[in-house]
Amino acid sequence: MLYLDFQKANCKNCYKCLRACPVKAIDAQGGQAKIIESRCILCGHCTVACPRNAKSVHNDSDAILRLLQKSDKVIASVAPAFVASFGLSSFEPMRTALKAIGFYDAFETSEGAAAVTAEYKKLLASGKYENFITSACPAVNRAIELYHHAALKYLAPVDSPMVAHAKILKSRYPGADIVFIGPCIAKKREAKESGVLSGALTFEELMAILAQKGVEISDTPAPAMPKKQAEKASAKASAEVAATAEQTALKAKYYPISRGIIKSFDEFPDGYEYIAVDGVNRLDQAIEDLLSVKHVFLEINACEGACVNGPCSIKRAGGSVEANVKVRNYVSSVPADVVPDYPDISKMFKPKKAGDRVPTEDEIKAVLASTGKTCEADELNCGACGYSTCREKAWAVINGYAEVEMCVPYMREKAESMGNVIIENSPNGIIVCGDDLSISEINRKAQAMIGIKSPDYIFDCFDPTAAFKAADSGKPVHVDKLKIDKTGKYVDMMIVPLEKEKALLVVLTDITEKVNYDEELSKVKRDTLAVTDTVIEKQMRVAQEIASLLGETTAETKVALLKLKATMIEEKDS
């Protein structure tokens, strides 16, 4: 069963979840984060880190609602962190609400925590443990089983408070179905694997069910226990049990806060230093350090601030600080209980394998070389891909959990290199300048056009009027046939504002040859027109001369003919 994954539509290839994951249980191939179930410890840190809220936790609400309809005796075991998530000061409002949605009854998991603390005391008193690691957090337990086999001998062979409480309730209510309710994702898998729980709900799921059923939780402060009632409860137990167990049960409600397990001891067995470590990011180092020391009691929680800050807790004003205050006030206000009789709550933890392949050194080097890392100095170990080192990322590539292209410095260098090739080989001049018109980038083509190798400002190259206009309007400005005085070249200029970058992109197209051709063509036309005018003038002159000559000849011919006519008339008459 996949208890945790990411919604595809919201995942935006940022690798933040991978950086947050302490065991790198994220498959980030194809730009889509997916949980590697065999490696995941279900700490839920990836879901908290995700900026897109892409988490998808397996929801057991429908299954639990069906169980409530089918079974007459479903009992809730509620993590003491409820006071922080629901803003309550007593358990009764929670119990009342759970009964209203169909639970037979509800009890606090701290009853199981008290039994766990009692077992821890017995084990510590045995003197068999060189070091001691608490087993209350299933995410931590899973991490040790998978990745820290050398520390397994220190992990307390005791059930978590959830499982211990389920066993107690099972012994008290034979045949009952036990459902855990808390802020933890890892409890879902632990509940399924326990064999004694019928399921686990997160506080977020419970909140949704309550809203669906129209059930509200109203806080009512817990009344102080009357003196006679306290005396009666004390009389039921032997003096020896009452002296120690009452305080242990009361203090077990500290479990959901940092140092809560340590605070649950009424007295500390001799011979150990008691240390608490919170957060999966500190887990590896803490366990590694533990292997080099002796006589340390190590309380480890996967969540910073412990369970009150679990991945499925309900965030309230004041955050983990207010949550700590709520738990502390709750512990001090609730009457002490006697530690109940409890069944066997021992558990054996065994080493597990994630099933990853261990690559050879040659395979690692081949992947490194594919991203331009051919020597140790090339390994930046920047962590941008989500892995702590370049070699870890190479391991993930070989196992099919990552892609070569996830190396941000490599891809940036590749992109810049490709961009530079394109820009430098562009037939156009390209200039990039800031909104103050200072030039940040200029290619060789532009340098040749303006005749300046390294200009500082746009106005060193040409009239900046168009650049100011583009910057002020935020719209592209086109300038036709701009003459560059220094080189005598003509360019068409397009200035495009880059709003996000607060810059201007200037693209220069060299039109000098076109302009020169046009001028030559104009000159030819002008010369042709001049020649044409001359020819026309000569033709007109010749025409006029011909016309003049024809006129004189005609007149002379007319005179001669008239004379001839007159002579002929005279001869006829005579």
C-alpha positions as CSV (number, residue, x, y, z in Angstrom):
1,M,0.0,0.0,0.0
2,L,1.3,3.5,-0.9
3,Y,0.7,5.6,2.2
4,L,2.1,8.8,0.8
5,D,2.6,10.3,-2.7
6,F,2.3,13.5,-4.6
7,Q,-0.5,14.9,-6.8
8,K,0.9,15.1,-10.3
9,A,-0.9,18.3,-11.3
10,N,0.7,20.3,-8.5
11,C,4.2,19.0,-8.7
12,K,6.4,21.7,-10.3
13,N,9.9,20.0,-10.6
14,C,11.4,22.0,-7.7
15,Y,13.1,19.1,-5.8
16,K,12.3,20.7,-2.5
17,C,10.7,17.5,-1.2
18,L,13.9,15.6,-2.2
19,R,16.1,18.1,-0.3
20,A,13.8,17.6,2.8
21,C,13.8,13.8,2.6
22,P,16.4,12.4,5.0
23,V,16.6,9.0,3.3
24,K,16.1,10.2,-0.4
25,A,13.0,8.1,-0.9
26,I,11.9,10.3,-3.8
27,D,11.9,9.3,-7.4
28,A,12.2,12.6,-9.3
29,Q,12.4,11.3,-12.9
30,G,10.4,13.1,-15.6
31,G,9.9,16.2,-13.4
32,Q,7.3,14.4,-11.3
33,A,8.1,13.5,-7.6
34,K,7.0,10.0,-6.5
35,I,7.6,8.2,-3.3
36,I,9.9,5.1,-3.3
37,E,7.9,3.0,-0.9
38,S,10.7,0.6,-0.1
39,R,12.9,3.4,1.1
40,C,10.3,5.7,2.7
41,I,10.1,6.0,6.5
42,L,6.9,8.0,6.3
43,C,8.3,10.9,8.4
44,G,6.1,13.2,6.2
45,H,8.8,15.9,6.0
46,C,8.4,16.0,2.2
47,T,4.7,16.9,2.5
48,V,5.6,19.8,4.9
49,A,8.4,21.1,2.7
50,C,6.3,21.0,-0.6
51,P,5.6,24.6,-1.6
52,R,2.7,23.5,-3.8
53,N,0.9,21.4,-1.1
54,A,1.1,18.5,-3.5
55,K,1.0,15.9,-0.7
56,S,-1.4,13.0,-1.0
57,V,-1.6,10.9,2.2
58,H,-3.5,7.6,2.0
59,N,-6.9,8.4,3.4
60,D,-8.5,5.8,5.7
61,S,-11.7,7.9,6.5
62,D,-14.0,5.8,4.4
63,A,-12.6,2.5,5.7
64,I,-13.0,3.7,9.4
65,L,-16.6,4.9,8.7
66,R,-17.5,1.5,7.3
67,L,-15.9,-0.1,10.3
68,L,-18.0,2.1,12.6
69,Q,-21.2,0.9,10.8
70,K,-20.2,-2.7,10.8
71,S,-18.7,-3.1,14.3
72,D,-20.4,-2.5,17.6
73,K,-17.2,-1.9,19.6
74,V,-14.7,0.4,17.9
75,I,-12.5,2.1,20.4
76,A,-10.3,5.1,19.7
77,S,-6.8,5.5,21.0
78,V,-6.1,9.2,20.8
79,A,-2.5,10.6,20.9
80,P,-2.1,13.2,23.7
81,A,-1.1,15.7,21.0
82,F,-4.8,16.3,20.5
83,V,-4.8,19.1,23.1
84,A,-2.5,21.1,20.7
85,S,-4.2,20.2,17.4
86,F,-7.7,20.8,18.6
87,G,-7.0,23.5,21.2
88,L,-8.5,21.5,24.1
89,S,-7.7,21.5,27.7
90,S,-9.3,18.2,28.6
91,F,-10.0,14.8,27.0
92,E,-13.8,14.7,27.6
93,P,-14.8,17.0,24.6
94,M,-12.8,14.7,22.3
95,R,-14.3,11.6,23.8
96,T,-17.8,13.0,23.5
97,A,-17.2,13.9,19.8
98,L,-15.8,10.5,19.0
99,K,-18.8,8.8,20.5
100,A,-21.1,11.1,18.5
101,I,-19.6,9.8,15.2
102,G,-20.0,6.2,16.2
103,F,-17.0,5.1,18.4
104,Y,-17.9,2.8,21.3
105,D,-15.4,4.7,23.5
106,A,-12.2,6.6,23.4
107,F,-9.0,6.6,25.6
108,E,-5.7,8.4,25.6
109,T,-2.7,6.7,24.1
110,S,-0.7,8.0,27.0
111,E,-1.9,4.9,28.9
112,G,0.2,2.9,26.5
113,A,3.0,5.4,26.9
114,A,3.1,4.8,30.6
115,A,3.5,1.1,30.0
116,V,6.3,1.8,27.5
117,T,8.1,4.0,30.1
118,A,7.7,1.2,32.7
119,E,9.3,-1.3,30.2
120,Y,12.2,1.2,29.4
121,K,12.9,1.4,33.2
122,K,13.1,-2.4,33.5
123,L,15.5,-2.7,30.5
124,L,17.7,0.1,31.7
125,A,17.8,-1.5,35.2
126,S,19.0,-4.8,33.6
127,G,22.3,-3.1,32.7
128,K,22.4,-5.0,29.4
129,Y,22.4,-2.0,27.2
130,E,25.6,-0.1,26.3
131,N,23.4,2.6,24.8
132,F,19.6,2.9,24.5
133,I,17.4,4.3,21.8
134,T,13.7,4.9,22.4
135,S,11.2,3.0,20.1
136,A,8.2,5.3,20.4
137,C,8.6,6.9,16.9
138,P,7.8,4.4,14.0
139,A,9.6,6.7,11.5
140,V,12.8,6.5,13.5
141,N,12.4,2.8,14.0
142,R,12.0,2.3,10.3
143,A,15.1,4.4,9.5
144,I,17.2,2.3,11.9
145,E,15.9,-0.9,10.4
146,L,16.7,0.2,6.9
147,Y,19.8,2.4,7.2
148,H,21.5,2.0,10.6
149,H,21.9,-1.8,11.2
150,A,24.8,-1.2,13.5
151,A,22.5,0.7,15.9
152,L,19.7,-2.0,16.0
153,K,21.2,-3.5,19.1
154,Y,20.5,-0.2,20.9
155,L,16.9,0.1,19.8
156,A,14.6,-0.7,22.7
157,P,12.7,-4.0,22.0
158,V,9.4,-2.4,23.0
159,D,6.2,-1.6,21.2
160,S,5.4,2.0,20.5
161,P,2.8,3.6,22.8
162,M,0.1,3.2,20.1
163,V,0.6,-0.6,19.8
164,A,1.1,-1.0,23.6
165,H,-2.2,0.8,24.1
166,A,-4.0,-1.3,21.5
167,K,-2.9,-4.4,23.3
168,I,-4.1,-3.0,26.6
169,L,-7.5,-2.1,25.2
170,K,-7.7,-5.5,23.4
171,S,-7.1,-7.3,26.8
172,R,-9.7,-5.0,28.4
173,Y,-12.3,-5.3,25.6
174,P,-11.9,-8.6,23.9
175,G,-13.1,-8.5,20.3
176,A,-13.0,-4.8,20.1
177,D,-11.6,-3.0,17.0
178,I,-8.9,-0.4,17.9
179,V,-8.3,2.7,15.8
180,F,-5.5,5.1,16.5
181,I,-5.9,8.8,16.0
182,G,-2.9,11.1,15.9
183,P,-0.8,13.6,13.8
184,C,1.5,10.9,12.3
185,I,1.6,9.3,8.8
186,A,4.1,6.6,9.9
187,K,1.4,5.3,12.3
188,K,-0.7,4.1,9.4
189,R,1.9,1.5,8.3
190,E,2.7,0.6,11.9
191,A,-1.0,0.0,12.6
192,K,-1.4,-2.2,9.6
193,E,1.7,-4.2,10.4
194,S,0.9,-4.5,14.1
195,G,-1.9,-7.1,13.9
196,V,-3.8,-5.5,16.8
197,L,-5.1,-2.3,15.3
198,S,-7.9,-2.0,12.7
199,G,-6.6,1.3,11.3
200,A,-5.2,4.8,11.9
201,L,-6.6,8.2,11.3
202,T,-4.7,11.5,11.2
203,F,-6.0,14.5,13.0
204,E,-6.7,16.1,9.6
205,E,-8.8,13.1,8.6
206,L,-10.7,13.2,11.9
207,M,-11.4,16.9,11.5
208,A,-12.9,16.2,8.1
209,I,-15.1,13.4,9.4
210,L,-16.3,15.6,12.3
211,A,-17.2,18.3,9.7
212,Q,-18.9,15.8,7.5
213,K,-21.0,14.5,10.4
214,G,-21.7,18.0,11.7
215,V,-20.1,17.3,15.1
216,E,-18.3,20.2,16.9
217,I,-15.8,19.9,19.7
218,S,-16.3,22.5,22.4
219,D,-13.6,22.8,25.0
220,T,-14.5,22.4,28.7
221,P,-11.8,22.7,31.3
222,A,-11.2,19.4,33.2
223,P,-12.5,19.7,36.7
224,A,-10.0,19.1,39.5
225,M,-10.3,15.8,41.2
226,P,-12.1,16.0,44.5
227,K,-9.9,15.1,47.5
228,K,-12.1,12.1,48.5
229,Q,-12.0,10.7,45.0
230,A,-8.2,11.0,44.9
231,E,-8.0,9.2,48.2
232,K,-10.3,6.5,47.0
233,A,-8.3,6.0,43.8
234,S,-5.1,5.8,45.9
235,A,-6.6,3.2,48.2
236,K,-7.3,0.9,45.3
237,A,-3.6,0.4,44.6
238,S,-0.9,-0.7,46.9
239,A,1.3,2.0,48.5
240,E,4.2,0.8,46.4
241,V,2.4,1.1,43.1
242,A,0.8,4.4,44.1
243,A,4.1,5.9,45.0
244,T,5.6,5.4,41.5
245,A,3.1,4.4,39.0
246,E,0.7,7.4,39.4
247,Q,3.4,9.9,38.6
248,T,4.6,7.8,35.6
249,A,1.1,7.6,34.1
250,L,0.6,11.4,34.6
251,K,4.0,12.2,33.1
252,A,3.5,9.9,30.1
253,K,1.2,12.6,28.7
254,Y,4.5,14.5,28.0
255,Y,5.3,12.1,25.2
256,P,4.2,14.3,22.3
257,I,6.7,17.1,23.1
258,S,10.5,17.2,22.9
259,R,12.1,15.4,25.8
260,G,8.6,14.1,26.6
261,I,9.8,10.5,27.1
262,I,12.7,11.6,29.4
263,K,10.2,13.7,31.3
264,S,7.9,10.7,31.8
265,F,10.5,9.1,34.1
266,D,9.8,9.7,37.8
267,E,13.4,8.9,38.4
268,F,16.3,8.2,36.1
269,P,18.1,4.8,36.2
270,D,21.8,5.4,37.0
271,G,24.5,5.1,34.5
272,Y,23.1,6.9,31.5
273,E,23.2,10.4,30.1
274,Y,19.7,11.3,28.9
275,I,19.6,13.2,25.6
276,A,16.8,14.1,23.2
277,V,17.2,14.7,19.4
278,D,14.4,16.1,17.3
279,G,14.1,16.1,13.5
280,V,15.1,13.6,10.8
281,N,17.9,15.9,9.6
282,R,19.7,15.3,12.9
283,L,18.9,11.6,13.0
284,D,21.7,10.2,10.9
285,Q,24.4,12.2,12.8
286,A,23.0,11.4,16.2
287,I,23.0,7.6,15.5
288,E,26.4,7.8,13.9
289,D,27.7,9.6,17.0
290,L,26.0,7.1,19.3
291,L,28.2,4.4,17.9
292,S,31.2,6.1,19.2
293,V,30.0,6.7,22.8
294,K,28.7,4.6,25.7
295,H,25.9,4.9,28.3
296,V,23.6,7.3,26.5
297,F,19.8,7.2,26.6
298,L,18.8,8.7,23.3
299,E,15.2,9.9,22.7
300,I,14.7,10.4,19.0
301,N,11.7,12.0,17.3
302,A,11.4,12.3,13.5
303,C,9.6,15.6,13.8
304,E,11.2,18.8,15.1
305,G,9.4,19.6,18.3
306,A,8.2,16.0,18.5
307,C,4.6,14.8,17.8
308,V,2.9,18.1,18.4
309,N,4.6,19.2,15.2
310,G,3.6,16.1,13.2
311,P,3.0,16.3,9.4
312,C,-0.8,15.8,9.9
313,S,-1.2,17.9,13.0
314,I,-3.7,20.8,12.7
315,K,-1.7,24.0,12.7
316,R,-2.9,26.6,15.1
317,A,-1.8,30.1,16.1
318,G,1.3,29.9,18.2
319,G,2.7,26.9,16.3
320,S,4.9,24.4,18.1
321,V,5.6,26.9,21.0
322,E,1.9,27.1,21.8
323,A,1.5,23.4,21.3
324,N,4.2,22.8,24.0
325,V,2.4,25.1,26.4
326,K,-0.9,23.3,25.8
327,V,0.6,19.9,26.5
328,R,2.5,21.1,29.6
329,N,-0.6,22.8,31.0
330,Y,-2.6,19.6,30.3
331,V,-0.2,17.4,32.1
332,S,-0.3,19.6,35.1
333,S,-4.1,19.8,35.2
334,V,-5.0,16.1,34.8
335,P,-5.1,13.8,37.9
336,A,-2.6,11.1,38.1
337,D,-3.6,7.5,37.1
338,V,-2.1,4.2,38.2
339,V,-0.1,2.4,35.5
340,P,-2.5,-0.3,34.3
341,D,-1.6,-4.0,34.1
342,Y,-0.4,-4.5,30.6
343,P,0.2,-7.6,28.4
344,D,3.5,-8.4,26.7
345,I,4.5,-5.3,24.7
346,S,8.0,-6.5,23.6
347,K,9.0,-6.2,20.0
348,M,12.0,-7.4,18.0
349,F,13.3,-5.1,15.4
350,K,15.1,-6.7,12.4
351,P,17.2,-5.2,9.7
352,K,15.4,-4.5,6.4
353,K,16.7,-3.8,2.9
354,A,15.4,-1.1,0.6
355,G,16.4,-3.2,-2.5
356,D,18.7,-0.6,-4.0
357,R,21.6,-1.6,-6.2
358,V,25.1,-0.7,-5.0
359,P,26.8,0.7,-8.2
360,T,30.5,0.2,-9.0
361,E,33.0,3.0,-8.9
362,D,33.3,3.0,-12.7
363,E,29.5,3.4,-12.9
364,I,29.6,6.4,-10.5
365,K,32.4,8.0,-12.5
366,A,30.6,7.5,-15.7
367,V,27.5,9.4,-14.4
368,L,29.7,12.1,-13.0
369,A,31.5,12.5,-16.3
370,S,28.2,12.9,-18.1
371,T,27.7,16.1,-16.1
372,G,31.2,17.4,-16.7
373,K,32.7,16.1,-13.5
374,T,35.9,14.3,-14.3
375,C,37.8,15.0,-11.1
376,E,37.0,15.6,-7.4
377,A,37.4,19.4,-7.8
378,D,34.5,19.3,-10.3
379,E,32.1,17.9,-7.6
380,L,30.5,21.0,-6.2
381,N,28.2,19.0,-3.8
382,C,25.9,22.1,-3.8
383,G,22.7,20.1,-3.0
384,A,20.6,21.9,-5.6
385,C,19.4,18.6,-7.0
386,G,18.2,17.4,-3.6
387,Y,21.1,15.1,-2.9
388,S,23.9,16.0,-0.4
389,T,26.7,15.1,-2.8
390,C,27.3,14.6,-6.5
391,R,28.1,10.9,-5.8
392,E,24.8,10.4,-4.0
393,K,23.0,11.9,-7.0
394,A,25.0,9.6,-9.3
395,W,23.9,6.6,-7.1
396,A,20.3,7.8,-7.6
397,V,20.7,8.1,-11.4
398,I,22.0,4.5,-11.5
399,N,19.1,3.2,-9.4
400,G,16.6,5.0,-11.6
401,Y,15.5,7.5,-9.0
402,A,17.0,10.6,-10.6
403,E,18.0,12.1,-14.0
404,V,21.4,13.4,-15.1
405,E,19.6,16.7,-16.0
406,M,18.8,17.3,-12.3
407,C,22.3,18.7,-11.9
408,V,21.5,22.4,-11.8
409,P,25.1,23.8,-12.2
410,Y,25.6,21.4,-15.2
411,M,22.3,22.4,-16.9
412,R,22.9,26.1,-16.2
413,E,26.4,25.8,-17.7
414,K,25.0,23.9,-20.6
415,A,22.2,26.4,-21.2
416,E,24.5,29.3,-20.9
417,S,26.9,27.7,-23.3
418,M,24.2,27.0,-25.8
419,G,22.8,30.5,-25.3
420,N,26.2,32.0,-25.9
421,V,26.7,30.0,-29.0
422,I,23.3,31.1,-30.4
423,I,23.9,34.7,-29.4
424,E,27.5,34.9,-30.7
425,N,26.5,33.3,-34.0
426,S,23.4,35.4,-34.5
427,P,23.3,37.5,-37.7
428,N,21.9,40.3,-35.6
429,G,23.5,42.5,-33.1
430,I,22.2,41.8,-29.6
431,I,22.6,44.1,-26.6
432,V,21.1,43.7,-23.1
433,C,21.1,46.6,-20.8
434,G,19.6,47.4,-17.4
435,D,16.8,49.9,-16.8
436,D,19.6,52.5,-16.2
437,L,20.8,51.8,-19.8
438,S,24.0,50.2,-18.6
439,I,25.1,47.4,-20.9
440,S,25.4,43.9,-19.4
441,E,25.7,41.8,-22.6
442,I,26.8,42.6,-26.1
443,N,27.7,40.2,-28.9
444,R,30.4,40.5,-31.5
445,K,28.0,41.5,-34.2
446,A,26.7,44.4,-32.2
447,Q,30.3,45.5,-31.4
448,A,31.1,45.5,-35.1
449,M,28.0,47.5,-35.9
450,I,28.6,50.3,-33.4
451,G,32.4,50.2,-33.6
452,I,33.0,49.9,-29.9
453,K,34.3,46.8,-28.2
454,S,33.1,47.3,-24.6
455,P,30.6,50.1,-24.4
456,D,29.3,50.9,-20.9
457,Y,26.0,52.5,-21.7
458,I,23.5,52.6,-24.6
459,F,24.2,56.3,-25.2
460,D,27.8,55.4,-25.9
461,C,26.5,53.6,-29.0
462,F,23.6,55.8,-30.4
463,D,20.9,58.2,-29.5
464,P,19.2,56.7,-26.4
465,T,15.8,58.4,-27.0
466,A,14.1,55.2,-28.2
467,A,15.6,53.2,-25.3
468,F,14.1,55.7,-22.8
469,K,10.8,55.5,-24.5
470,A,10.7,51.7,-24.4
471,A,11.7,51.7,-20.7
472,D,9.0,54.3,-19.8
473,S,6.2,52.7,-21.8
474,G,7.0,49.1,-21.2
475,K,6.3,48.5,-24.9
476,P,8.6,47.6,-27.8
477,V,10.0,50.5,-29.9
478,H,11.1,50.1,-33.5
479,V,13.5,52.5,-35.1
480,D,13.9,52.4,-38.9
481,K,17.3,53.1,-40.7
482,L,19.3,54.4,-37.8
483,K,22.7,55.6,-38.8
484,I,25.6,54.7,-36.5
485,D,27.9,57.7,-36.7
486,K,31.1,55.9,-35.7
487,T,30.9,53.2,-38.4
488,G,28.6,54.8,-40.9
489,K,26.4,51.7,-40.8
490,Y,22.7,51.7,-41.0
491,V,20.5,49.5,-38.8
492,D,16.9,48.7,-38.0
493,M,16.6,48.7,-34.3
494,M,14.0,46.9,-32.1
495,I,14.0,47.6,-28.4
496,V,12.0,45.1,-26.3
497,P,11.5,45.7,-22.5
498,L,12.1,42.6,-20.3
499,E,9.8,43.4,-17.4
500,K,10.7,40.6,-15.1
501,E,14.4,41.0,-15.6
502,K,14.1,44.9,-15.5
503,A,16.2,45.1,-18.6
504,L,16.0,46.0,-22.3
505,L,16.8,43.7,-25.2
506,V,18.1,45.6,-28.2
507,V,18.2,43.8,-31.5
508,L,20.1,45.5,-34.4
509,T,19.7,44.4,-38.0
510,D,22.4,45.6,-40.3
511,I,20.7,47.1,-43.4
512,T,23.8,49.0,-44.7
513,E,24.0,47.0,-47.9
514,K,20.3,47.5,-48.5
515,V,20.5,51.2,-47.8
516,N,23.6,51.5,-50.1
517,Y,21.8,49.6,-52.8
518,D,18.8,51.8,-52.5
519,E,21.0,54.9,-52.8
520,E,22.8,53.4,-55.9
521,L,19.5,52.6,-57.4
522,S,18.2,56.1,-56.7
523,K,21.4,57.6,-58.3
524,V,20.9,55.4,-61.4
525,K,17.3,56.6,-61.6
526,R,18.4,60.2,-61.2
527,D,21.1,59.8,-63.9
528,T,18.7,58.1,-66.2
529,L,16.1,60.8,-65.8
530,A,18.8,63.4,-66.5
531,V,19.9,61.6,-69.7
532,T,16.3,61.2,-70.7
533,D,15.7,65.0,-70.2
534,T,18.7,65.7,-72.4
535,V,17.6,63.3,-75.1
536,I,14.1,64.7,-75.0
537,E,15.5,68.2,-75.3
538,K,17.7,67.3,-78.2
539,Q,14.8,65.5,-79.9
540,M,12.6,68.6,-79.5
541,R,15.3,70.8,-80.9
542,V,15.8,68.5,-83.9
543,A,12.1,68.4,-84.4
544,Q,11.9,72.1,-84.3
545,E,14.8,72.5,-86.7
546,I,13.2,70.0,-89.1
547,A,10.0,71.8,-88.8
548,S,11.6,75.1,-89.5
549,L,13.4,73.7,-92.6
550,L,10.2,72.2,-93.8
551,G,8.5,75.5,-93.4
552,E,11.0,77.4,-95.4
553,T,11.1,74.8,-98.2
554,T,7.3,74.8,-98.3
555,A,7.2,78.6,-98.7
556,E,9.8,78.6,-101.4
557,T,8.0,75.9,-103.2
558,K,4.7,77.8,-102.9
559,V,6.3,81.0,-104.3
560,A,7.8,79.0,-107.3
561,L,4.6,77.3,-108.1
562,L,2.7,80.5,-108.0
563,K,5.2,82.1,-110.3
564,L,4.9,79.1,-112.6
565,K,1.1,79.4,-112.5
566,A,1.2,83.0,-113.3
567,T,3.6,82.5,-116.3
568,M,1.4,79.8,-117.7
569,I,-1.7,81.9,-117.5
570,E,0.1,84.8,-119.3
571,E,1.2,82.5,-122.1
572,K,-2.4,81.2,-122.6
573,D,-3.9,84.6,-122.9
574,S,-1.4,85.7,-125.5
